[in-house]
Amino acid sequence: MQPTDRRMERFFAGYAARFNQGLGNAPVVDVEGTAAAFADCFVAANPQGVHCGKNDDAFRAVIPQGAEFYRRTGMTSMAVTSLQVTELDGFHTMVKVRWDSRYRRTDGREEQMEFDVIYLVQTLGETPRIFAYITGDEEKALREKGLFPSERIGFRHAPLRSAPHPEQRD
């Protein structure tokens, strides 16, 4: 195993651990640890578009709302099941993470979903930081499983600004 692979395993294990801390009955949301996993600015892409985020106070303010959203879906845990690490150069890595998420429905039944997220990570010194990620249609998948909360929490795009369509640019 390459040193970059081990570094990414540790990085995403920590990311998952922080995420899971925010899901319990007495959730602990590590706002600073979560923010530290992201570059000063980052890009999020999904089937709804491309969004630009800034790692600032507004981003930190929505991190607890994100944890609340996932608790409301019934999510009980997230685990990394596999990593595909591609070192792009000495500073940049593409990591395809296979996530296994577990849910408890209000009727007590368990649900499970697996999905991939592709992350672009920059490592300057010893500190990896996410500067972009690509996801599938999470909302659609949650709705199909009947897990999307009835009351929407507006955390997902609060710190992110949609990139203008090419025809709308000056």
N, C-alpha and C positions, 0 to 999 in steps of 0.2 A: 504494500500500500504506500502510495506517495505521501510526502508530508502535507501537500495541499489537501488531499483527500481526508487525512486525519484532522486537519484544521477545520475543514468544512463539516465533518461529523461532529466535532466538539461545538462548533458555532450553532448548528441547527439543533443539536441536543439541548443546548442552553435556551435557544429560541422556543423549542417545544416545552421545556420545563417552565419557562416564564408564562407561556400561554396557558398551560394546565393549572398553574397557581391561581389564575384569574377565573377558573371555572368552578371551583369547589363551593361548598355550602358557606364557608367563611372565606370568600375570595380575597386574594392578595394580588393586586395589579401592580406589577413592577413597571411603572411608567418610564423611569429613567433607563432601566435595563432594556426595555423595548425600544425606546427612542435611540439608544446607543447602537442598536443593531442596524440602523438606517443611516445613509449618507445625509449630508446637509440638505440635499434635494434629491428627489427620486421620482421614478416614473412607474405608474401602475397601468397595466393594459389588460383589458378583458373584452368580451364581445360587445359591451356597451360603449367602448371607446378607449382613449388614452387619456390619462389624468396625470397632472404634475403635482407633486407634493413637496412641501417644504418642512424640514425637520425643525419646527419652531414651537412656541408656546401653544399655538392653535392645534398642532399635531398632538402634543402631549395632552391637551385637554380632551381630545376625542379617543385616546387610547382606552380609558376606563369605559367609555360608551361602547366601544367595540367589544370589550369583554362582556359587558351587560347584554349586548345583542346575542352573542354566542351562548350565554347562559339561557337566554329566552328561547333559543332554538331547541334547548334540551341537551346541548352538547355537554358531555361529561369528560371527554379526553380527546387529545390529538397526539398521534405518535408518528414518527418518521419510520416508514417501512423500508425505504431504499433511497439512495442518493446516486445520481449519475453526475460525476464531476468532470468537467472539461476545463482544463487550464488554458486560458486564451493567451496569456503572456505572464510575465512575472508579477503582475499586479491585479489581474482581472480573471475571474472564474465564472463559468456558467454552471449552475447547479440545478438539476431537475430533481425535485423532492417529491417522493410519493408519500402522501399523508393518509393515515387511517384515522378517521374521526368516528367517535362513538356518541350516541345520543340516547336519552331516556325520554320517551313520550310521556305525556301527562297521564296516560292510562297505565304506565309502568313498563310497556313493551320497549325492548332495546332495538335500536337501529344502528346501522353501520354504513359509512360511505368512504370510498377511497377516491382520491383525486391527485392530480399532479399540479405543481406550481413550478415554473421556471424562474430562477432568481439569477440576476447578474450581481456579482459581489466584487467589490474592490478591497484589496488588502494593502494598506500602507503600513509598514512596520509589522506589528503583530495583530492589528485590529481589523478584522473583516467587517464590512458594512455593505448592506444591500443598497444598490443604486437603481435597480429596476426589478420588477417582477411581472410575470404574465400568468393570468389565471383563466380558468374556464368560467362558465356562467353559474356562479355559486348560488345566486338567488333562484334560478330555474331548478337546480338540483334540489335545493331545500324545499321548494314548493312541490316538486314532484313527490317527495317523501312525506309531505304534509308537515314539515318542520319549520317553515318560515313563520315567524311570530306575527300575530294579527296586528300588533301595534309596531309600526316601523320606527326604528331609532335612526336618526339621520346622521350617523357617524361616518358612513362609508365615504362620502364625498366632501365632508366639511373641510378637511385640510387640503383637499385636492382640487385643482382647477382644471377643467377640461381644456385640452389643447385646441386652439382654433382650427377649424377646417381649413385646408390650404387656400381655398378661395376667399376666406375671411381675413387673411393676414394682410397687413399693410405693405 
